[in-house]
Amino acid sequence: MTHSIKSIPNLVSDFLAPLQSLLVLFPLLGFFFFFVWQGLEKAKLQRFIHERTTAKEELKRKNDELKIGIVSYTSAERIETLYRRTYQFLPISLGNRTVTIELPPIPEMQAKSKP
């Protein structure tokens, strides 16, 4: 198998002839795999967004429940009831309770205003 220098380009072209189809296939396969990868990434991101949206709705619901709880347990009697229910203590005696009484305003003296 002795070949002359003039036949080297022919040998190279004969060697690369089967690889010419790969030059067409690689871009097509790359394009195909890019679209598959892009679809998978989109599906992952949509699932992530759905999970976060569900978690957000759950947190909003818990927040609303807490707000309702705050509003419903602001009076002294309700706080005491919640305290007894939570810690299973006896009722608080009257001596330990803080009682707030709102007094009527002091009327101004009518005599001082008329000379």
C-alpha positions as CSV (number, residue, x, y, z in Angstrom):
1,M,0.0,0.0,0.0
2,T,2.2,2.6,-1.2
3,H,0.6,5.8,-2.1
4,S,2.0,8.8,-3.7
5,I,1.8,12.3,-2.3
6,K,-0.6,13.3,-5.1
7,S,-3.1,10.7,-3.8
8,I,-3.2,12.1,-0.2
9,P,-6.1,14.5,-0.9
10,N,-8.0,11.6,-2.4
11,L,-7.3,9.5,0.7
12,V,-8.4,12.3,3.0
13,S,-11.6,12.9,1.1
14,D,-12.3,9.2,1.1
15,F,-11.8,9.1,4.9
16,L,-14.0,12.1,5.5
17,A,-16.8,11.0,3.2
18,P,-18.8,9.1,5.9
19,L,-18.4,12.1,8.2
20,Q,-20.1,14.5,5.8
21,S,-23.5,13.2,6.9
22,L,-22.5,14.0,10.5
23,L,-22.0,17.7,9.5
24,V,-25.7,17.8,8.6
25,L,-26.9,15.6,11.5
26,F,-25.1,17.5,14.4
27,P,-26.8,20.8,13.9
28,L,-30.2,19.1,13.5
29,L,-29.6,17.0,16.6
30,G,-28.4,20.0,18.5
31,F,-31.5,21.9,17.5
32,F,-33.7,19.0,18.5
33,F,-32.0,18.6,21.9
34,F,-32.2,22.3,22.5
35,F,-35.9,22.3,22.1
36,V,-36.3,19.2,24.3
37,W,-34.1,20.9,27.0
38,Q,-36.1,24.1,26.7
39,G,-39.4,22.3,27.2
40,L,-38.1,20.4,30.2
41,E,-36.8,23.7,31.8
42,K,-40.2,25.3,31.1
43,A,-42.0,22.4,32.8
44,K,-39.7,22.6,35.8
45,L,-40.2,26.3,36.2
46,Q,-44.0,26.0,35.8
47,R,-44.0,23.3,38.5
48,F,-41.9,25.5,40.8
49,I,-44.2,28.5,40.2
50,H,-47.3,26.3,41.0
51,E,-45.7,25.1,44.2
52,R,-44.8,28.6,45.3
53,T,-48.3,29.9,44.4
54,T,-49.9,27.1,46.4
55,A,-47.6,27.9,49.4
56,K,-48.5,31.6,49.1
57,E,-52.2,30.9,49.1
58,E,-51.8,28.6,52.2
59,L,-49.8,31.4,54.0
60,K,-52.5,34.0,53.1
61,R,-55.2,31.6,54.5
62,K,-53.2,31.2,57.7
63,N,-52.6,34.9,57.9
64,D,-56.4,35.6,57.6
65,E,-57.1,33.0,60.3
66,L,-54.5,34.7,62.6
67,K,-56.1,38.1,61.9
68,I,-59.5,36.7,62.8
69,G,-58.1,35.2,65.9
70,I,-56.5,38.5,67.0
71,V,-59.8,40.3,66.5
72,S,-61.9,37.7,68.2
73,Y,-59.6,37.4,71.3
74,T,-59.0,41.1,72.1
75,S,-61.5,41.5,74.8
76,A,-60.5,40.7,78.4
77,E,-63.0,37.9,78.9
78,R,-62.0,36.2,75.7
79,I,-58.4,36.5,76.5
80,E,-59.1,35.0,79.9
81,T,-61.1,32.1,78.4
82,L,-58.3,31.4,75.9
83,Y,-55.8,31.5,78.7
84,R,-57.8,29.0,80.8
85,R,-58.4,26.8,77.8
86,T,-54.7,26.8,76.7
87,Y,-53.0,26.4,80.1
88,Q,-55.9,24.7,81.9
89,F,-55.7,27.0,84.9
90,L,-58.4,28.0,87.3
91,P,-60.3,31.2,86.7
92,I,-58.3,34.3,87.6
93,S,-59.6,35.9,90.7
94,L,-61.0,39.4,90.7
95,G,-58.0,40.7,92.7
96,N,-55.6,39.8,89.8
97,R,-57.8,41.3,87.1
98,T,-57.3,44.8,85.8
99,V,-60.5,46.6,85.4
100,T,-60.7,49.8,83.3
101,I,-63.5,52.2,83.9
102,E,-64.2,55.2,81.7
103,L,-65.4,58.2,83.7
104,P,-67.7,60.8,82.2
105,P,-66.0,64.1,81.4
106,I,-66.1,66.8,84.2
107,P,-68.8,69.4,83.4
108,E,-67.5,72.9,83.3
109,M,-69.0,75.2,85.8
110,Q,-71.8,77.3,84.3
111,A,-71.5,80.0,87.0
112,K,-67.9,80.9,86.1
113,S,-68.7,81.4,82.5
114,K,-71.5,83.9,83.1
115,P,-70.4,87.2,84.9
